[in-house]
């Protein structure tokens, strides 16, 4: 009788144990990932917070960032105006929160566009010798010009808009991506699996798509994070000197540009957008460093 009860209790306990084990394993894996990749977790968390701030800007106690109120100009930070007001009476807190959208959009868009164009040029240049000399000399010519100066020159030829800022910064960034991908392709081109594909009669486009491109994704992903951070800084610099987004658009560069004349008496106008820009760029750089350590087998802590 007792053995039967024990047997029944044993059978009853088995499903409960099976239900408990998967969550324990998942928590253990999460803890292991956090312990082994702290920079990815820290950078990803900060970046996720900034993305949520940009998406949820209308629901974070903000008002119209372009609304003018001359009677309320240059108010100090308080319970009513968390970050104070600027010289036109606009709420600095609302402008900083909405400005996160511009920086994130420009950063992600430039990273995607520059990576796509640079990868295509790098693949063609690295695997097709006939185009290598021509394409790389053009890339060298573009890289000889500082990216910020090239972006300013391109913006001078067009009207101020977010789309033109993205295009100008992308043109300044993709030559560096093409050089990186070309170097990776040159090392992969001599690998046995590529030589086997060539010997088997596989066409060059299929070799590039199936064998070369997948092996460039790791360095490309890491480089894209640094391009994203660089694009945010460049956009802020362009807006700060009046060559970026239109003044009516609340971007961090525009906010700092408008407050620089009052920096000594009203430093909060510049301080808050500068802090948000630094935190966002820091989060992207931390994420990139963590991805580099995780994806590079020479830097990995375990095999």
C-alpha positions in Angstrom: 0.0 0.0 0.0 2.7 2.4 1.0 4.8 1.5 -2.0 1.9 2.2 -4.3 1.3 5.6 -2.6 5.0 6.3 -3.0 4.8 5.3 -6.6 1.8 7.5 -7.2 3.4 10.4 -5.5 6.5 9.8 -7.5 4.6 9.9 -10.7 2.7 13.0 -9.6 6.0 14.8 -8.7 7.6 14.1 -12.0 5.4 16.5 -14.1 5.9 19.2 -11.4 9.6 18.8 -11.6 9.5 19.0 -15.4 7.5 22.2 -15.2 10.0 23.7 -12.8 13.3 22.8 -14.5 12.8 24.8 -17.8 12.4 28.2 -16.0 15.4 27.4 -13.8 17.5 26.6 -16.9 16.4 29.8 -18.6 17.3 31.9 -15.6 20.6 30.1 -15.4 21.3 30.8 -19.1 20.3 34.5 -18.6 22.6 34.9 -15.6 25.4 33.2 -17.6 24.9 35.6 -20.5 24.9 38.6 -18.3 28.0 37.5 -16.5 29.9 36.8 -19.7 28.6 39.8 -21.7 28.2 42.7 -19.2 28.9 45.4 -21.8 26.3 44.1 -24.2 23.7 44.0 -21.4 24.6 47.5 -20.2 24.8 49.1 -23.7 21.6 47.3 -24.9 19.7 48.3 -21.8 20.6 52.0 -22.1 19.9 52.0 -25.8 16.5 50.3 -25.3 15.6 53.0 -22.7 16.5 55.7 -25.2 14.5 54.0 -27.9 11.5 53.7 -25.6 11.9 57.4 -24.7 11.8 58.3 -28.4 8.8 56.1 -29.1 6.8 57.1 -26.0 7.7 60.8 -26.1 4.0 62.0 -26.3 3.2 60.0 -23.1 6.1 61.1 -20.9 4.6 64.4 -19.7 5.7 66.4 -22.7 4.0 69.3 -24.5 4.3 70.6 -28.0 8.1 71.0 -28.4 7.6 73.8 -31.0 5.0 75.8 -29.0 6.2 79.4 -28.3 5.5 81.1 -25.0 7.5 84.4 -24.8 6.0 85.2 -21.4 7.6 82.0 -19.9 11.0 82.3 -21.5 14.2 81.4 -19.6 12.5 79.7 -16.7 14.8 77.8 -14.4 14.3 74.0 -14.0 11.4 73.4 -11.6 8.5 71.1 -10.8 6.5 72.8 -13.6 9.4 72.9 -16.2 11.6 70.0 -15.4 14.4 71.1 -17.7 13.4 74.8 -17.8 12.5 76.9 -20.8 14.5 78.4 -23.6 14.7 82.0 -24.9 11.4 81.5 -26.8 9.5 80.0 -23.9 9.6 76.4 -25.3 9.8 73.6 -22.8 13.3 72.2 -22.9 12.3 68.8 -21.4 9.8 68.2 -24.3 12.3 69.3 -26.9 15.0 67.0 -25.5 12.7 64.0 -25.3 11.4 64.5 -28.9 15.0 65.2 -29.9 15.8 61.5 -29.1 13.8 60.5 -32.2 15.9 62.6 -34.6 19.2 61.2 -33.3 18.1 57.6 -33.2 16.5 57.8 -36.7 19.6 59.4 -38.1 22.0 57.0 -36.4 20.1 53.8 -37.4 19.4 55.0 -40.9 23.0 56.0 -41.6 24.3 52.7 -40.1 21.9 50.7 -42.4 22.6 52.7 -45.5 26.3 53.0 -45.1 26.6 49.3 -44.3 24.6 48.2 -47.3 26.4 50.4 -49.8 29.8 49.8 -48.3 29.3 46.0 -48.1 28.3 45.8 -51.8 31.4 47.8 -52.9 33.7 45.9 -50.6 32.4 42.5 -51.9 32.8 43.5 -55.5 36.2 45.1 -55.0 37.5 42.3 -52.9 36.4 39.4 -55.1 36.6 40.9 -58.6 40.1 42.0 -59.3 39.1 44.0 -62.4 37.1 46.5 -60.2 39.4 46.6 -57.2 41.9 49.3 -58.3 39.2 51.7 -59.6 36.8 51.3 -56.7 39.4 51.6 -54.0 41.0 54.7 -55.5 37.6 56.3 -55.4 37.1 55.2 -51.8 40.6 56.5 -50.9 39.7 59.9 -52.4 36.5 60.1 -50.3 38.3 59.0 -47.2 40.9 61.6 -47.6 38.3 64.2 -46.8 37.2 64.4 -43.1 33.7 63.0 -42.8 32.3 66.1 -41.1 33.7 68.4 -43.8 32.3 66.2 -46.5 28.9 66.2 -44.8 29.0 70.0 -44.6 29.9 70.3 -48.2 27.1 68.0 -49.3 24.5 69.7 -47.0 25.6 73.1 -48.5 24.3 71.8 -51.9 20.9 70.7 -50.6 18.2 72.1 -48.3 18.2 71.3 -44.7 16.1 68.1 -43.9 16.5 64.9 -42.0 16.6 62.9 -45.2 19.5 65.0 -46.6 21.4 64.7 -43.4 21.1 60.9 -43.5 22.3 60.9 -47.2 25.2 63.3 -46.5 26.5 61.3 -43.5 26.0 58.0 -45.3 28.2 59.2 -48.2 30.9 60.2 -45.7 30.8 56.9 -43.9 30.4 54.1 -46.5 34.0 54.3 -47.9 35.3 53.0 -44.5 32.8 50.2 -44.5 33.9 49.2 -48.0 37.6 49.1 -46.9 36.7 46.9 -44.0 34.7 44.4 -46.0 37.3 44.4 -48.8 39.9 43.3 -46.3 37.7 40.6 -44.9 36.9 39.3 -48.4 40.6 39.3 -49.4 41.3 36.9 -46.5 38.3 34.7 -47.2 39.0 34.5 -50.9 42.0 32.2 -50.3 40.2 29.9 -48.0 39.8 26.2 -49.1 35.9 26.3 -49.1 36.0 29.2 -51.6 38.6 27.5 -53.8 36.4 24.3 -53.7 33.4 26.4 -54.8 35.4 27.9 -57.7 36.7 24.5 -58.7 33.2 23.0 -58.7 32.1 25.7 -61.2 30.0 27.8 -58.9 29.3 31.2 -60.4 30.9 34.3 -58.8 27.6 35.9 -57.6 26.6 32.6 -55.9 30.0 32.3 -54.2 29.7 35.8 -52.9 26.2 35.4 -51.6 26.6 31.9 -50.1 30.2 31.8 -49.0 31.6 35.3 -48.6 28.7 37.4 -47.4 27.7 35.3 -44.4 31.3 35.5 -43.1 31.4 39.3 -43.2 28.3 39.8 -41.0 30.1 39.7 -37.7 32.6 42.5 -38.4 29.9 44.4 -40.3 27.5 44.3 -37.3 30.2 45.5 -35.0 31.2 48.3 -37.3 27.6 49.3 -37.8 27.3 50.2 -34.1 30.2 52.5 -34.3 28.8 54.1 -37.5 25.5 54.7 -35.7 27.3 56.4 -32.8 29.4 58.5 -35.1 26.4 59.5 -37.2 24.6 60.8 -34.0 27.6 63.0 -33.2 27.9 64.2 -36.7 24.2 65.1 -36.9 24.5 67.0 -33.7 27.6 68.8 -35.0 25.9 69.7 -38.3 22.8 71.0 -36.5 25.0 72.9 -34.0 26.6 74.9 -36.8 23.3 75.3 -38.7 24.1 72.9 -41.5 21.9 70.0 -40.3 18.2 69.6 -39.6 16.0 72.7 -39.8 15.8 74.8 -36.7 12.1 74.1 -36.3 12.9 70.4 -35.7 13.8 69.7 -32.1 17.1 67.9 -32.3 19.8 67.9 -29.7 22.2 69.8 -31.9 19.6 72.5 -32.6 18.8 72.8 -28.9 22.5 73.2 -28.0 23.0 75.7 -30.8 20.2 77.9 -29.6 21.4 77.8 -26.0 25.1 78.4 -26.6 24.7 82.2 -26.5 23.3 81.9 -23.0 25.6 79.1 -21.8 27.2 81.2 -19.0 23.9 82.4 -17.5 21.5 79.5 -18.5 23.7 76.4 -18.8 20.8 74.0 -18.5 19.7 74.7 -22.1 22.9 73.1 -23.3 23.5 70.7 -20.4 20.4 68.4 -20.7 20.6 67.7 -24.5 24.4 67.2 -24.2 23.8 64.6 -21.4 21.2 62.7 -23.4 23.5 62.7 -26.5 26.5 61.4 -24.4 24.4 58.6 -22.8 23.0 57.5 -26.2 26.4 57.4 -27.9 27.9 55.7 -24.9 25.2 53.0 -25.0 25.8 52.3 -28.7 29.6 52.1 -28.1 29.2 49.8 -25.2 27.0 47.6 -27.4 29.5 47.6 -30.1 32.4 46.7 -27.8 30.4 43.9 -26.3 29.5 42.5 -29.7 33.1 42.7 -30.8 34.2 40.7 -27.7 31.5 38.1 -28.2 31.8 37.6 -32.0 35.6 37.8 -32.3 37.0 34.3 -31.5 40.4 35.8 -30.7 38.9 37.9 -27.9 36.4 35.4 -26.6 36.9 34.2 -23.1 35.8 30.7 -23.9 36.1 28.4 -26.9 
